Amino acid sequence: MKYYALSARHLACLFLFLSGMLLASGCQQTSVSHQDSSFKKRINPASTDGLDRHAHLVYTKHARCRMDCRHITEGEILEILEYGEVNRGKSNPKDHPCPTFALEGHTHEGQHLRVVFAPCDKDTKVVTCIDLDAEWSCACN
């Protein structure tokens, strides 16, 4: 009877291959549209930026006006709050009376947005929102 010696590297590769096969056989594939699947794969970076991604939102008059003229819904604002990435160049954590965080991302419909949030006390204010891919004519003060 012959025995073959495998190096630690070969054993590790074999283990990873077999683990992957076991995981793949136990998973069910679901049909999701391309936009939805890429949207749901995004990771919520909430804990590292100091912004409560599940806060109660209060919309400023300016934000409501911008949302209306740029066709941005409350649902899309929530998507950006949950999944958006902080643009540090457009944010000011030392802003007064409340810090401001500019979050950017794509909604499930593909709209590329920047939303500025200001966490104050128990609520987070939605200060403004911008469609980064389209120019909209707004008459907001």
Secondary structure, DSSP 8 states (H G I E B T S, - for coil): -------HHHHHHHHHHHHHHHHHHH-------HHHHHHHT----HHHHT--TT-EEEE-HHHHHHHHHTT--HHHHHHHHHH-EE-TTT-BTT-SSS-BEEEEEE-TT--EEEEEEEEETTEEEEEEEEETT--------
